[in-house]
């Protein structure tokens, strides 16, 4: 698809068919990547419970690293390029690629330094000790030392999405999945004559794949027929271009922090209900990380379409794209949520054969499943708001969700001494608040007020 026809389609074409056409490859690619991640967990499980525990200690930190790179700043990068192209400013769009690469390098160095300074002490504070601490630190040392590669792969593919090309980044992810599954098995378990690195092998595999992604994306951006080229004429770094990405990405970075904080806080609060409840909730809550790739397909399509329309001055169409895309994402996640609320065993039995754990997880899905539509709506409008260049209200919505869930669950556990079903009910209420606040803010003119202020 040529740049001109893509721009015309985004600015004038039918909204819903275009959204689904753009969303499908990304959603499929991210679901495949979720499958790769679960396969890696299985590989690590073959090493024993110590390695699984070490991976569990590192999971929140590594997940946050990926969400900040791919979601927060990746979405901000897509938005910046799309808005520049919508305004017809290809020189600015080309300059933004260099600024995205600079941000990737700076963020990578920052995460590496923070881990080397605070990684071991943080793991000890979380309760890791002995061999678990050693394996967790070894995994983290590799993963965070190569954080610049993780960021570069995320931001370069985000640049491509900003041009309206959703298929190529999805294709890269699909090809990488085919590479990563055997590569991870080889490096973790010593298959195919590769060195058996154990848990650190998963980190090495991820960095190799990130390197391949970065090189492929840079090649795509350097081609003469690319809509926006990585051209040395636009290499000069300028604060306004940094600000265009970071003012959205910096605020958006709070969203994954609130997401992980919500799940971690609830996990800590329900310890008193027993190990089976903690494990069951953990499996049920893991479904939220499956919702992200499902919505990501819609979200990135909305981001690019809205960004181009905002850049072109067509705010009304941008808002319409936001609502239609949000409703589409809510429909998909809503169907999944209701299905698993009625048949929770479809999800629970993938991860556990323990009837007590499955029963506790089923309680969570019975209650939260019906409101997954609101969580999907909130997440989709988060990406849409990145495209509009303002994410304040989606972040407020995520913060509201955290407050409702954490405060409500604390009251249930420490004040009213309720059953765990009431805890799960306030978690579900938090999801409803998230979607409602995001949608209400846009409906009442949040995007319009932002752009009127300039």
C-alpha positions as CSV (number, residue, x, y, z in Angstrom):
1,X,0.0,0.0,0.0
2,X,1.5,3.3,-1.1
3,X,1.8,6.2,1.4
4,X,-0.7,8.4,-0.6
5,X,-3.4,5.8,-0.8
6,X,-2.9,4.9,2.9
7,X,-3.3,8.6,3.9
8,X,-6.4,8.9,1.7
9,X,-7.9,5.8,3.2
10,X,-7.2,7.0,6.8
11,X,-8.6,10.4,6.1
12,X,-11.6,9.6,3.9
13,X,-12.2,5.8,3.8
14,X,-14.8,3.7,5.7
15,X,-13.9,3.5,9.3
16,X,-14.9,0.1,10.6
17,X,-13.8,-2.0,7.6
18,X,-10.4,-0.2,7.6
19,X,-10.0,-0.7,11.4
20,X,-10.6,-4.5,11.1
21,X,-8.4,-4.8,8.1
22,X,-5.5,-3.1,9.9
23,X,-6.2,-4.7,13.3
24,X,-6.3,-8.3,12.2
25,X,-2.6,-8.9,11.4
26,X,-1.4,-7.2,14.6
27,X,-3.9,-9.0,16.8
28,X,-3.0,-12.3,15.3
29,X,0.8,-11.6,15.6
30,X,0.4,-10.6,19.3
31,X,-1.7,-13.7,20.1
32,X,1.1,-15.8,18.5
33,X,3.6,-14.0,20.6
34,X,1.5,-14.7,23.7
35,X,1.7,-18.4,22.7
36,X,5.5,-18.1,22.4
37,X,5.7,-16.6,25.9
38,X,3.6,-19.5,27.3
39,X,5.9,-21.9,25.5
40,X,8.9,-20.4,27.2
41,X,7.2,-20.8,30.6
42,X,6.8,-24.5,29.8
43,X,10.5,-24.7,28.9
44,X,11.5,-23.1,32.1
45,X,9.1,-25.5,34.0
46,X,11.2,-28.4,32.7
47,X,14.1,-27.0,34.7
48,X,12.2,-27.3,38.0
49,X,10.3,-25.2,40.5
50,X,13.4,-23.1,41.4
51,X,13.7,-21.7,37.9
52,X,9.9,-21.2,37.7
53,X,10.1,-19.2,40.9
54,X,13.0,-17.2,39.7
55,X,11.1,-16.4,36.5
56,X,8.1,-15.3,38.6
57,X,10.2,-12.8,40.5
58,X,11.5,-11.2,37.3
59,X,8.2,-11.3,35.4
60,X,6.7,-8.0,36.6
61,X,9.9,-6.1,35.9
62,X,10.4,-7.6,32.4
63,X,6.7,-7.2,31.6
64,X,6.9,-3.5,32.6
65,X,10.0,-3.0,30.4
66,X,8.2,-4.4,27.4
67,X,4.9,-2.6,28.1
68,X,6.8,0.8,28.4
69,X,8.7,0.2,25.2
70,X,6.0,-1.3,23.1
71,X,2.9,0.2,24.5
72,X,3.6,3.6,26.1
73,X,6.5,5.0,24.1
74,X,5.9,2.7,21.1
75,X,2.3,4.1,20.9
76,X,3.6,7.6,21.3
77,X,6.0,7.1,18.5
78,X,3.3,5.8,16.2
79,X,1.1,8.7,17.1
80,X,3.9,11.3,16.4
81,X,4.7,9.9,13.0
82,X,1.0,9.6,12.0
83,X,0.3,13.2,13.0
84,X,3.2,14.5,11.0
85,X,2.1,12.5,8.0
86,X,-1.5,13.7,8.4
87,X,-0.2,17.2,8.3
88,X,1.8,16.3,5.1
89,X,5.2,17.0,6.9
90,X,7.3,14.0,5.8
91,X,10.6,15.8,6.8
92,X,9.3,16.0,10.4
93,X,8.2,12.3,10.2
94,X,11.7,11.3,9.0
95,X,13.3,13.3,11.9
96,X,11.1,11.5,14.4
97,X,12.6,8.1,13.5
98,X,16.1,9.4,14.6
99,X,14.6,10.7,17.8
100,X,12.8,7.4,18.5
101,X,16.2,5.6,18.1
102,X,17.8,8.1,20.5
103,X,15.0,7.5,23.1
104,X,15.5,3.7,22.7
105,X,19.2,4.0,23.4
106,X,18.7,6.3,26.4
107,X,16.0,4.2,27.9
108,X,18.0,1.0,27.4
109,X,21.0,2.5,29.2
110,X,18.7,3.7,32.0
111,X,17.1,0.3,32.6
112,X,20.5,-1.4,32.5
113,X,22.0,1.0,35.1
114,X,19.0,0.7,37.4
115,X,19.1,-3.1,37.3
116,X,22.8,-3.3,38.0
117,X,22.5,-0.8,40.9
118,X,19.2,-2.0,42.4
119,X,18.4,-5.4,40.9
120,X,19.8,-7.7,43.5
121,X,18.6,-5.6,46.5
122,X,15.1,-5.3,45.0
123,X,14.9,-9.1,44.4
124,X,16.0,-9.7,48.0
125,X,13.3,-7.2,49.3
126,X,10.7,-9.2,47.3
127,X,11.8,-12.4,49.1
128,X,14.1,-14.0,46.6
129,X,17.0,-15.9,48.2
130,X,19.5,-18.6,47.6
131,X,19.4,-20.3,44.2
132,X,16.2,-18.5,43.2
133,X,18.0,-15.2,43.7
134,X,21.0,-16.3,41.7
135,X,18.8,-17.5,38.7
136,X,16.6,-14.4,38.8
137,X,19.5,-12.1,38.9
138,X,21.3,-13.9,36.1
139,X,18.2,-13.7,33.9
140,X,17.7,-10.0,34.8
141,X,21.3,-9.1,34.2
142,X,21.1,-10.3,30.6
143,X,17.6,-9.0,29.9
144,X,18.2,-5.6,31.3
145,X,21.7,-5.2,29.9
146,X,20.2,-5.6,26.5
147,X,17.2,-3.4,27.2
148,X,18.3,-1.0,24.4
149,X,17.6,-3.8,21.9
150,X,14.2,-4.4,23.4
151,X,13.4,-0.7,23.1
152,X,14.9,-0.3,19.6
153,X,12.8,-3.2,18.3
154,X,9.6,-1.8,19.7
155,X,10.2,1.8,18.6
156,X,11.4,1.0,15.0
157,X,8.3,-1.2,14.4
158,X,6.2,1.6,15.9
159,X,7.6,4.0,13.3
160,X,6.5,1.6,10.6
161,X,3.0,1.4,12.1
162,X,2.9,5.2,12.2
163,X,3.0,5.2,8.4
164,X,-0.1,3.1,8.3
165,X,1.7,-0.2,7.5
166,X,0.4,-2.7,10.1
167,X,1.2,-5.8,8.1
168,X,5.0,-5.6,8.0
169,X,5.5,-5.4,11.8
170,X,3.0,-8.2,12.2
171,X,4.9,-10.3,9.6
172,X,8.2,-9.7,11.5
173,X,6.5,-10.9,14.7
174,X,5.2,-14.1,13.1
175,X,8.6,-14.9,11.5
176,X,10.3,-14.3,14.8
177,X,7.9,-16.5,16.6
178,X,8.9,-19.4,14.3
179,X,12.5,-18.6,15.2
180,X,12.1,-18.0,18.9
181,X,10.2,-21.2,19.8
182,X,13.1,-23.6,18.9
183,X,15.8,-21.1,19.8
184,X,14.4,-20.7,23.3
185,X,14.1,-24.4,23.7
186,X,17.7,-24.9,22.6
187,X,19.2,-22.2,24.8
188,X,17.1,-23.0,27.9
189,X,17.2,-26.9,27.7
190,X,20.2,-27.5,25.5
191,X,18.4,-28.8,22.4
192,X,20.0,-29.0,18.9
193,X,23.5,-28.9,20.4
194,X,23.1,-25.4,21.8
195,X,24.5,-24.6,25.2
196,X,22.1,-25.3,28.0
197,X,21.9,-21.9,29.7
198,X,18.8,-22.6,31.8
199,X,16.6,-19.6,32.7
200,X,19.1,-17.0,31.3
201,X,18.7,-18.7,27.9
202,X,15.2,-17.2,27.7
203,X,16.7,-13.7,28.0
204,X,19.4,-14.5,25.4
205,X,16.7,-15.7,23.0
206,X,14.6,-12.6,23.5
207,X,17.6,-10.3,22.7
208,X,18.5,-12.3,19.6
209,X,15.0,-11.9,18.3
210,X,14.9,-8.2,19.3
211,X,18.1,-7.7,17.3
212,X,16.6,-9.4,14.2
213,X,13.5,-7.3,14.5
214,X,15.5,-4.0,14.8
215,X,17.7,-4.8,11.8
216,X,14.7,-5.8,9.7
217,X,12.7,-2.7,10.6
218,X,15.7,-0.4,10.0
219,X,16.1,-2.0,6.6
220,X,12.4,-1.4,5.8
221,X,12.7,2.3,6.9
222,X,15.9,2.8,4.8
223,X,14.4,1.6,1.5
224,X,14.0,4.2,-1.2
225,X,10.3,3.4,-1.6
226,X,9.5,3.8,2.2
227,X,6.8,6.3,3.0
228,X,9.1,7.8,5.6
229,X,12.9,7.2,5.2
230,X,15.7,6.9,7.8
231,X,17.6,9.7,6.0
232,X,20.8,11.2,7.5
233,X,19.6,14.7,6.3
234,X,17.1,14.6,9.2
235,X,19.4,13.2,11.8
236,X,19.8,16.5,13.7
237,X,18.2,16.0,17.2
238,X,15.8,18.7,18.2
239,X,14.0,19.2,21.5
240,X,10.5,19.8,20.0
241,X,10.6,16.4,18.3
242,X,11.7,14.7,21.5
243,X,8.9,16.5,23.3
244,X,6.3,15.4,20.8
245,X,7.1,11.7,21.7
246,X,7.9,12.0,25.4
247,X,4.9,14.2,26.4
248,X,2.6,11.4,25.3
249,X,4.9,8.5,26.2
250,X,5.9,9.9,29.6
251,X,2.3,10.2,30.8
252,X,1.3,6.9,29.1
253,X,4.0,5.1,31.0
254,X,1.9,5.4,34.1
255,X,-0.8,3.1,32.6
256,X,1.2,-0.2,32.7
257,X,2.4,0.8,36.2
258,X,-1.2,1.0,37.4
259,X,-2.1,-2.2,35.6
260,X,0.7,-4.2,37.3
261,X,0.2,-2.5,40.6
262,X,-3.5,-3.4,40.6
263,X,-2.8,-7.1,40.0
264,X,0.1,-7.2,42.5
265,X,-1.9,-5.4,45.2
266,X,-4.9,-7.7,44.9
267,X,-2.6,-10.7,44.9
268,X,-1.1,-9.5,48.2
269,X,-4.5,-8.8,49.8
270,X,-5.9,-12.2,49.1
271,X,-3.1,-14.2,50.7
272,X,-5.2,-14.6,53.8
273,X,-7.8,-16.6,51.7
274,X,-5.2,-19.4,51.1
275,X,-2.7,-20.6,48.5
276,X,-5.4,-22.0,46.2
277,X,-7.1,-18.6,46.0
278,X,-3.8,-16.8,45.2
279,X,-3.0,-19.3,42.5
280,X,-6.5,-19.3,41.1
281,X,-6.6,-15.5,40.9
282,X,-3.1,-15.4,39.4
283,X,-4.3,-17.7,36.5
284,X,-7.5,-15.7,36.1
285,X,-5.7,-12.3,36.1
286,X,-3.2,-13.6,33.6
287,X,-6.1,-13.4,31.1
288,X,-5.7,-9.6,31.3
289,X,-2.3,-10.0,29.6
290,X,-4.1,-11.9,26.8
291,X,-6.6,-9.0,26.4
292,X,-3.7,-6.7,25.7
293,X,-2.6,-8.3,22.4
294,X,-6.2,-8.7,21.4
295,X,-6.9,-5.0,21.9
296,X,-3.4,-4.0,20.6
297,X,-4.4,-4.8,17.1
298,X,-7.4,-2.4,17.2
299,X,-5.4,0.1,19.4
300,X,-2.5,0.5,17.0
301,X,-4.8,0.8,14.0
302,X,-6.8,3.5,15.9
303,X,-3.6,5.2,16.9
304,X,-2.4,5.7,13.4
305,X,-5.8,6.6,11.9
306,X,-6.6,9.1,14.6
307,X,-3.1,10.5,14.5
308,X,-3.3,11.2,10.8
309,X,-6.8,12.8,11.2
310,X,-5.6,14.9,14.1
311,X,-2.6,16.1,12.0
312,X,-5.0,16.9,9.2
313,X,-7.3,18.9,11.5
314,X,-10.2,16.5,11.3
315,X,-11.1,16.2,15.0
316,X,-14.7,15.0,14.4
317,X,-13.6,12.0,12.3
318,X,-10.8,11.2,14.8
319,X,-13.4,11.1,17.7
320,X,-15.7,8.8,15.5
321,X,-12.8,6.5,14.9
322,X,-12.1,6.4,18.6
323,X,-15.7,5.4,19.5
324,X,-16.2,2.9,16.7
325,X,-12.8,1.3,17.4
326,X,-13.4,1.3,21.1
327,X,-16.8,-0.4,20.6
328,X,-15.2,-3.0,18.3
329,X,-12.5,-3.8,20.8
330,X,-15.1,-4.0,23.6
331,X,-17.2,-6.4,21.6
332,X,-14.3,-8.8,21.1
333,X,-13.2,-8.7,24.7
334,X,-16.8,-8.8,25.9
335,X,-17.5,-12.0,24.0
336,X,-14.4,-13.6,25.4
337,X,-15.2,-12.4,29.0
338,X,-18.8,-13.7,28.9
339,X,-17.7,-17.0,27.4
340,X,-15.1,-17.6,30.2
341,X,-17.6,-16.4,32.8
342,X,-19.9,-19.2,31.8
343,X,-17.2,-21.8,31.0
344,X,-14.2,-20.8,33.2
345,X,-12.7,-24.3,32.8
346,X,-11.7,-23.5,29.2
347,X,-9.0,-21.1,30.6
348,X,-8.3,-22.6,34.0
349,X,-7.5,-26.1,32.8
350,X,-4.8,-24.8,30.5
351,X,-2.7,-24.0,33.5
352,X,-3.8,-26.2,36.4
353,X,-5.2,-29.7,37.1
354,X,-5.7,-28.8,40.8
355,X,-9.5,-28.7,41.4
356,X,-9.2,-26.2,44.3
357,X,-7.1,-23.8,42.3
358,X,-9.5,-24.2,39.3
359,X,-12.5,-23.5,41.5
360,X,-11.0,-20.3,43.0
361,X,-10.0,-19.1,39.5
362,X,-13.5,-19.9,38.3
363,X,-15.0,-17.6,41.0
364,X,-12.9,-14.7,39.7
365,X,-13.9,-15.3,36.1
366,X,-17.6,-15.7,37.0
367,X,-17.6,-12.2,38.5
368,X,-15.0,-10.3,36.3
369,X,-15.7,-11.9,32.9
370,X,-18.9,-10.0,32.2
371,X,-17.1,-6.6,32.5
372,X,-14.1,-7.5,30.4
373,X,-15.8,-5.4,27.7
374,X,-15.2,-2.3,29.8
375,X,-11.5,-3.3,30.3
376,X,-11.1,-3.7,26.5
377,X,-12.9,-0.4,25.9
378,X,-10.5,1.4,28.3
379,X,-7.4,-0.2,26.8
380,X,-8.5,0.6,23.2
381,X,-9.2,4.3,24.1
382,X,-5.8,4.5,25.8
383,X,-4.2,3.7,22.4
384,X,-6.7,6.0,20.6
385,X,-5.8,8.8,22.9
386,X,-2.1,8.3,22.1
387,X,-3.1,8.9,18.5
388,X,-4.9,12.1,19.6
389,X,-1.7,13.3,21.4
390,X,-3.2,13.3,24.9
391,X,-3.4,10.4,27.3
392,X,-4.2,12.2,30.5
393,X,-7.8,10.8,30.9
394,X,-7.0,7.2,30.1
395,X,-4.3,7.3,32.7
396,X,-6.7,8.9,35.2
397,X,-9.1,6.1,34.3
398,X,-6.4,3.5,35.1
399,X,-5.5,5.3,38.3
400,X,-9.2,5.2,39.2
401,X,-9.4,1.5,38.6
402,X,-6.4,1.0,40.9
403,X,-7.9,3.1,43.7
404,X,-11.3,1.4,43.4
405,X,-9.9,-2.1,43.3
406,X,-7.1,-1.6,46.0
407,X,-9.3,0.4,48.4
408,X,-12.3,-1.7,47.9
409,X,-10.4,-5.0,48.4
410,X,-8.7,-3.6,51.5
411,X,-12.0,-2.7,53.0
412,X,-13.3,-6.2,52.2
413,X,-10.3,-7.9,53.8
414,X,-9.4,-5.7,56.7
415,X,-12.7,-4.0,57.7
416,X,-15.7,-6.1,56.7
417,X,-14.0,-9.5,56.6
418,X,-16.0,-10.6,53.5
419,X,-15.7,-13.6,51.3
420,X,-13.2,-13.5,48.4
421,X,-16.2,-13.1,46.0
422,X,-16.6,-9.5,47.3
423,X,-12.9,-8.8,46.6
424,X,-13.3,-10.0,43.0
425,X,-16.5,-7.9,42.7
426,X,-14.6,-4.7,43.5
427,X,-11.8,-5.7,41.0
428,X,-14.6,-6.0,38.4
429,X,-16.0,-2.6,39.5
430,X,-12.5,-1.2,38.8
431,X,-12.6,-2.5,35.3
432,X,-16.0,-0.9,34.7
433,X,-14.7,2.4,36.0
434,X,-11.7,2.2,33.7
435,X,-13.7,1.9,30.5
436,X,-16.5,4.3,31.6
437,X,-14.1,7.2,32.6
438,X,-12.1,6.9,29.4
439,X,-15.2,6.9,27.2
440,X,-16.9,9.6,29.2
441,X,-13.9,11.9,28.9
442,X,-13.7,11.7,25.2
443,X,-17.5,12.0,24.8
444,X,-17.4,15.2,26.8
445,X,-14.6,16.8,24.7
446,X,-11.2,15.9,26.2
447,X,-9.5,15.7,22.9
448,X,-11.2,18.9,21.6
449,X,-10.1,20.9,24.7
450,X,-6.6,19.6,24.4
451,X,-6.2,20.7,20.8
452,X,-8.0,24.0,21.4
453,X,-5.3,24.8,24.1
454,X,-2.7,24.0,21.4
